[in-house]
Amino acid sequence: MTDLATPRAASAIRHRNPVVRALRPVLRHVALILLAMVMLYPVVWMVVSSLRPNSEIFRNPGLALDGLQIQNYSLGWDALGAPFGHYLLNSAIVVLGAIIGNLVSCSMAAYAFARLEFTGKRWWFAIMLGTIMLPIHVIIVPQYIMFSQAGWVNTFLPLIIPKMLATDAFFVFLMVQFIRGLPRELDEAARIDGAGHPRIFLRVILPLMTPALATTTIFTFIWTWNDFFSQLIYLTDPEKYTVPVALRSFVDATVETSWGSMFAMSVVSLIPIFLAFLVGQRYLIRGIATTGIK
Amino acid sequence: MTALGEHQRLRASRRGSLRKRDDKAAFLFLLPWFAGLLLITAGPIAASLVLGFTDYNLIQPPEFNGLENFERMLTDERLHAALGVTFTYVFVSVPLQLICALGLALLLDRGLRGLSFYRSVFYLPSLLGSSVAIAVLWRQIFGAEGMVNQVLALVGVQGRGWISDPDSALSTLIVLNVWTFGAPMVIFLAGLRQIPVMYYEAASVDGASRWTQLWRITLPLLSPIIFFNLVLQIIHAFQSFTQAFVVSGGSGGPSDSTLFYTLYLYQRGFNNFDMGYASALAWLLLVIIAGFTAVNFWAAKRWVFYDD
């Protein structure tokens, strides 16, 4: 245990028995590894079970595999009206639209809040912060009425257009925090060279804020990929289903005998999240550590 | 560090307002955001307040019915069930989740080897937790013949249908929420890093035990972060929907034992197209969340310690 206290003072607190002292860090690691295993066990078990025959899923809580039941994947892929790839593609379209929308609209708003002086700035900023905490359930009813009158139900527009309008205020806040940390001298220098705000934004600020843009991209990816509530409400035509909605219709449509293929498609649906996690861990951890929202 | 410390900054920014104003540029940069505020957030909030006083099924035009929707709330037993379920869920799962998050953060702090590995492993569930796939998994493992009961059988314990039994269905969702303690844990870890090492050094020289240091240094200095996590996770928990929906097949059963508020709102609005009542329910949710947040801020004066 590397202690923060000074060695002399700390030795007074530490256990006198040298065996106990040597064992402590080992015990701590054993406890942490055990906990990590317990936490991840269900997910690993699901991956293993997706490669098992159905009958075994309800008999075997272990992880040993006798053979690979690859059919679960092919059966699951074709179990719904369209091949599962169709839903993956739909999700990808929504996710891509949401990412582009958030990057453009939130960075513009963030630039204004971080660098411009304007009438009522305090109030607008306070309102923006307030909307971070606003649950979507409060606005979904009138929003649905509006989008259904526009004929947008069963299109991806209700899922993408709000992102184009900087409604994910969390990212505005994240970017404001980031821009505030950039030296103002850079803006001043560009201004002396005759650059206006659009130019300073595009040529000076935007290139410097790539870490914040990366954090936004990766969070938008994961949240939109997982988002169920609004996709369930706006997408009722099976042709337009995204992955979460398709997966849940699978759950409702199938009898208990096809858990293998249901697990298989669940695993497929988690792969993009897992990849995003591997690629973007650094940005995810930094993002929540500095702004604190999951 | 967080949104909650913003008001001080706002006050400071007013001093800078003597400088040249950029109203026109600001308007252009904020145009998408203003449009979003009008059409997607503030506008709909105002609209749902009006709709809350109407009877509206999307087909006939809305009809004013005065306070009828609100009177109906008083006698709506399913609403009362939903409130009970939601409050239980929030007030049991959030403290448990934060205790796990804080405990693990304390265990991982102090230069432990492999910190970033453990942090990643414990954080991963918070990314997966809100997905339909994990809800599907939960439905299996807590089923009558699910994985949990198979494991229990190995040690000779007779399990039950955790999800089909109204007495235990909600606890499976609470377990799921506690499982996602990684996100607040990462915030705690960042907060712990900000505490100056010299405080601990001084305390050690004075002979303070680890336990005393925890209560006298770590927790007071971490209290703003604890508060921040508490506010956020409460708001977050009030909005849970996916897991209850998938686990109960959209019904909130068995016997309404997993009927989250949001799920009931969904049923009224989007199964029954009872948009007037759903709007009134949405407003009640807003008032409840705002109320709890206000109480949190008020109570914070008593226990949150600011070191500046």
Chai-1 contact restraints between the chains, C-beta under 6 A:
chainA,res_idxA,chainB,res_idxB,connection_type,confidence,min_distance_angstrom,max_distance_angstrom,comment,restraint_id
A,T2,B,G111,contact,1.0,0.0,6.0,A-B,restraint_1
A,L4,B,R110,contact,1.0,0.0,6.0,A-B,restraint_2
A,L4,B,V197,contact,1.0,0.0,6.0,A-B,restraint_3
A,L4,B,Y200,contact,1.0,0.0,6.0,A-B,restraint_4
A,A5,B,Y200,contact,1.0,0.0,6.0,A-B,restraint_5
A,A5,B,S204,contact,1.0,0.0,6.0,A-B,restraint_6
A,T6,B,E201,contact,1.0,0.0,6.0,A-B,restraint_7
A,A9,B,S204,contact,1.0,0.0,6.0,A-B,restraint_8
A,A9,B,V205,contact,1.0,0.0,6.0,A-B,restraint_9
A,A10,B,S204,contact,1.0,0.0,6.0,A-B,restraint_10
A,I13,B,S209,contact,1.0,0.0,6.0,A-B,restraint_11
A,L32,B,Y118,contact,1.0,0.0,6.0,A-B,restraint_12
A,A36,B,V121,contact,1.0,0.0,6.0,A-B,restraint_13
A,P42,B,L137,contact,1.0,0.0,6.0,A-B,restraint_14
A,P42,B,I141,contact,1.0,0.0,6.0,A-B,restraint_15
A,M46,B,L137,contact,1.0,0.0,6.0,A-B,restraint_16
A,F58,B,E145,contact,1.0,0.0,6.0,A-B,restraint_17
A,P61,B,M147,contact,1.0,0.0,6.0,A-B,restraint_18
A,P61,B,Q150,contact,1.0,0.0,6.0,A-B,restraint_19
A,P61,B,V151,contact,1.0,0.0,6.0,A-B,restraint_20
A,S105,B,P32,contact,1.0,0.0,6.0,A-B,restraint_21
A,M108,B,F29,contact,1.0,0.0,6.0,A-B,restraint_22
A,A109,B,L30,contact,1.0,0.0,6.0,A-B,restraint_23
A,A109,B,W33,contact,1.0,0.0,6.0,A-B,restraint_24
A,Y111,B,F29,contact,1.0,0.0,6.0,A-B,restraint_25
A,A112,B,A26,contact,1.0,0.0,6.0,A-B,restraint_26
A,A112,B,F29,contact,1.0,0.0,6.0,A-B,restraint_27
A,A112,B,L30,contact,1.0,0.0,6.0,A-B,restraint_28
A,L116,B,D22,contact,1.0,0.0,6.0,A-B,restraint_29
A,L116,B,A25,contact,1.0,0.0,6.0,A-B,restraint_30
A,L116,B,A26,contact,1.0,0.0,6.0,A-B,restraint_31
A,E117,B,S17,contact,1.0,0.0,6.0,A-B,restraint_32
A,E117,B,R19,contact,1.0,0.0,6.0,A-B,restraint_33
A,E117,B,R21,contact,1.0,0.0,6.0,A-B,restraint_34
A,E117,B,D22,contact,1.0,0.0,6.0,A-B,restraint_35
A,F118,B,D22,contact,1.0,0.0,6.0,A-B,restraint_36
A,F118,B,D23,contact,1.0,0.0,6.0,A-B,restraint_37
A,F118,B,A26,contact,1.0,0.0,6.0,A-B,restraint_38
A,T119,B,D23,contact,1.0,0.0,6.0,A-B,restraint_39
A,R122,B,L10,contact,1.0,0.0,6.0,A-B,restraint_40
A,L129,B,A3,contact,1.0,0.0,6.0,A-B,restraint_41
A,T131,B,T41,contact,1.0,0.0,6.0,A-B,restraint_42
A,M133,B,I235,contact,1.0,0.0,6.0,A-B,restraint_43
A,P135,B,Q239,contact,1.0,0.0,6.0,A-B,restraint_44
A,H137,B,T262,contact,1.0,0.0,6.0,A-B,restraint_45
A,H137,B,L265,contact,1.0,0.0,6.0,A-B,restraint_46
A,H137,B,A282,contact,1.0,0.0,6.0,A-B,restraint_47
A,V138,B,A282,contact,1.0,0.0,6.0,A-B,restraint_48
A,V138,B,L286,contact,1.0,0.0,6.0,A-B,restraint_49
A,I139,B,P44,contact,1.0,0.0,6.0,A-B,restraint_50
A,I139,B,I45,contact,1.0,0.0,6.0,A-B,restraint_51
A,V141,B,S48,contact,1.0,0.0,6.0,A-B,restraint_52
A,V141,B,G269,contact,1.0,0.0,6.0,A-B,restraint_53
A,V141,B,M275,contact,1.0,0.0,6.0,A-B,restraint_54
A,V141,B,A278,contact,1.0,0.0,6.0,A-B,restraint_55
A,V141,B,S279,contact,1.0,0.0,6.0,A-B,restraint_56
A,V141,B,A282,contact,1.0,0.0,6.0,A-B,restraint_57
A,P142,B,P44,contact,1.0,0.0,6.0,A-B,restraint_58
A,P142,B,A47,contact,1.0,0.0,6.0,A-B,restraint_59
A,P142,B,S48,contact,1.0,0.0,6.0,A-B,restraint_60
A,Q143,B,P44,contact,1.0,0.0,6.0,A-B,restraint_61
A,P162,B,I40,contact,1.0,0.0,6.0,A-B,restraint_62
A,L165,B,P32,contact,1.0,0.0,6.0,A-B,restraint_63
A,L165,B,A35,contact,1.0,0.0,6.0,A-B,restraint_64
A,L165,B,G36,contact,1.0,0.0,6.0,A-B,restraint_65
A,L165,B,I40,contact,1.0,0.0,6.0,A-B,restraint_66
A,A166,B,P32,contact,1.0,0.0,6.0,A-B,restraint_67
A,A166,B,W33,contact,1.0,0.0,6.0,A-B,restraint_68
A,A166,B,G36,contact,1.0,0.0,6.0,A-B,restraint_69
A,T167,B,G36,contact,1.0,0.0,6.0,A-B,restraint_70
A,T167,B,I40,contact,1.0,0.0,6.0,A-B,restraint_71
A,T167,B,T41,contact,1.0,0.0,6.0,A-B,restraint_72
A,H197,B,A25,contact,1.0,0.0,6.0,A-B,restraint_73
A,I222,B,L127,contact,1.0,0.0,6.0,A-B,restraint_74
A,N226,B,S130,contact,1.0,0.0,6.0,A-B,restraint_75
A,N226,B,S131,contact,1.0,0.0,6.0,A-B,restraint_76
A,F228,B,V132,contact,1.0,0.0,6.0,A-B,restraint_77
A,F228,B,T242,contact,1.0,0.0,6.0,A-B,restraint_78
A,F229,B,F241,contact,1.0,0.0,6.0,A-B,restraint_79
A,I233,B,F270,contact,1.0,0.0,6.0,A-B,restraint_80
A,P244,B,V132,contact,1.0,0.0,6.0,A-B,restraint_81
A,L247,B,V132,contact,1.0,0.0,6.0,A-B,restraint_82
A,R248,B,V132,contact,1.0,0.0,6.0,A-B,restraint_83
A,R248,B,V246,contact,1.0,0.0,6.0,A-B,restraint_84
A,V251,B,V136,contact,1.0,0.0,6.0,A-B,restraint_85
A,S266,B,A133,contact,1.0,0.0,6.0,A-B,restraint_86
A,S266,B,V136,contact,1.0,0.0,6.0,A-B,restraint_87
A,S269,B,A133,contact,1.0,0.0,6.0,A-B,restraint_88
A,L270,B,A133,contact,1.0,0.0,6.0,A-B,restraint_89
A,I273,B,L127,contact,1.0,0.0,6.0,A-B,restraint_90
A,F277,B,L127,contact,1.0,0.0,6.0,A-B,restraint_91
A,Q281,B,S120,contact,1.0,0.0,6.0,A-B,restraint_92
A,I285,B,V186,contact,1.0,0.0,6.0,A-B,restraint_93
A,I288,B,A183,contact,1.0,0.0,6.0,A-B,restraint_94
A,I288,B,V186,contact,1.0,0.0,6.0,A-B,restraint_95
A,A289,B,V186,contact,1.0,0.0,6.0,A-B,restraint_96
A,A289,B,A190,contact,1.0,0.0,6.0,A-B,restraint_97
A,G292,B,T2,contact,1.0,0.0,6.0,A-B,restraint_98
A,G292,B,I187,contact,1.0,0.0,6.0,A-B,restraint_99
A,G292,B,F228,contact,1.0,0.0,6.0,A-B,restraint_100
A,K294,B,S126,contact,1.0,0.0,6.0,A-B,restraint_101
A,K294,B,A183,contact,1.0,0.0,6.0,A-B,restraint_102
